[in-house]
Amino acid sequence: MARYTGPKVKISRRLGVNIYENEKGARALDARPYPPGEHGRDRQRLSEYALQLREKQKLRYTYGVLERQFRRLYQEAARRPGITGHNLLAYLELRVDNVVYRSGWARTRPQARQFVSHGLITVNGKRVTIPSL
């Protein structure tokens, strides 16, 4: 499975949150608390759709999930009984890389993903190399 490998600080500045929990992102947001680009300092008027899209993108980048996998998780969450948003967050929190991050074995989610993909984690006595299991 692929993952985002582009400029991380640019994404953090665009969304206004230190997505990757790294020192560089925190410093960049302190130094320039506005979005990147030519029109970053201009006041933005965001529609309701734009706000919802921004929140979805925050989730995607925070958990390191690409659009197709995120859409499949959403469809599964919508199919389940209960509140779809809560179900979606539950699915994202149950990913192996997120469990490694939450348990404190890794400092950031990308580092936890690397631990899993390099086979450093075992689940039920079996070596796991897929972050989404």
PEPEPE-V343866 format. One record per residue. N is the residue number from 1. SS is DSSP state (A for helix, B for strand, O for the rest). PHI is phi in whole degrees, -180 to 180 (NA if undefined). PSI is psi in radians with two decimals (NA if undefined). Layout:
BEGIN
((N/SS/PHI/PSI) (N/SS/PHI/PSI))
END
This chain:
BEGIN
((1/O/NA/2.49) (2/O/-82/2.98) (3/O/-150/2.86) (4/O/-73/2.23) (5/O/-122/0.21) (6/O/-81/-2.92) (7/O/-66/2.06) (8/A/-77/-0.66) (9/A/-67/-0.61) (10/A/-62/-0.73) (11/A/-65/-0.75) (12/A/-62/-0.75) (13/A/-68/-0.67) (14/A/-62/-0.72) (15/A/-90/-0.21) (16/O/78/0.26) (17/O/-138/2.50) (18/O/-75/1.51) (19/O/-62/-0.75) (20/O/-94/0.13) (21/O/52/0.64) (22/O/-110/2.85) (23/A/-65/-0.68) (24/A/-62/-0.72) (25/A/-65/-0.69) (26/A/-65/-0.76) (27/A/-64/-0.71) (28/A/-65/-0.70) (29/A/-69/-0.56) (30/A/-70/-0.73) (31/A/-74/-0.69) (32/O/-134/1.51) (33/O/-82/0.61) (34/O/-132/2.80) (35/O/-64/2.73) (36/O/-74/2.87) (37/O/104/3.05) (38/O/-62/-0.60) (39/O/-106/0.37) (40/O/-65/-0.61) (41/O/-83/-0.23) (42/O/-68/2.61) (43/O/-69/2.32) (44/O/-103/2.36) (45/O/-109/1.91) (46/O/-103/2.36) (47/O/-77/3.00) (48/A/-62/-0.71) (49/A/-62/-0.74) (50/A/-63/-0.68) (51/A/-66/-0.73) (52/A/-66/-0.72) (53/A/-64/-0.71) (54/A/-62/-0.72) (55/A/-66/-0.67) (56/A/-65/-0.74) (57/A/-65/-0.64) (58/A/-59/-0.80) (59/A/-62/-0.81) (60/A/-59/-0.86) (61/A/-72/-0.61) (62/A/-62/-0.79) (63/A/-90/-0.07) (64/O/70/0.66) (65/O/-111/2.37) (66/O/-83/3.00) (67/A/-62/-0.76) (68/A/-64/-0.79) (69/A/-67/-0.66) (70/A/-63/-0.72) (71/A/-64/-0.71) (72/A/-65/-0.70) (73/A/-63/-0.70) (74/A/-64/-0.76) (75/A/-63/-0.70) (76/A/-65/-0.71) (77/A/-66/-0.65) (78/A/-70/-0.53) (79/A/-72/-0.50) (80/O/-74/2.64) (81/O/-71/2.62) (82/O/110/-2.99) (83/O/-80/2.19) (84/A/-60/-0.73) (85/A/-62/-0.73) (86/A/-67/-0.69) (87/A/-63/-0.74) (88/A/-62/-0.80) (89/A/-63/-0.62) (90/A/-64/-0.75) (91/A/-63/-0.72) (92/A/-67/-0.66) (93/A/-72/-0.39) (94/O/-84/-0.07) (95/O/-63/2.57) (96/A/-62/-0.75) (97/A/-64/-0.61) (98/A/-72/-0.62) (99/A/-64/-0.70) (100/A/-63/-0.73) (101/A/-65/-0.83) (102/A/-65/-0.51) (103/O/-78/-0.16) (104/O/91/0.14) (105/O/-76/-0.39) (106/O/-128/2.61) (107/O/-81/-0.51) (108/O/-135/2.86) (109/A/-66/-0.71) (110/A/-61/-0.63) (111/A/-67/-0.69) (112/A/-64/-0.69) (113/A/-62/-0.69) (114/A/-67/-0.72) (115/A/-57/-0.78) (116/A/-68/-0.81) (117/A/-68/-0.43) (118/O/-86/0.01) (119/O/80/0.44) (120/O/-86/-0.10) (121/B/-114/2.40) (122/B/-117/2.45) (123/B/-124/2.12) (124/O/56/0.67) (125/O/79/0.05) (126/B/-114/2.44) (127/B/-70/2.30) (128/B/-115/2.29) (129/O/-123/0.12) (130/O/-114/2.05) (131/O/-65/-0.36) (132/O/-93/-0.06) (133/O/-70/NA))
END
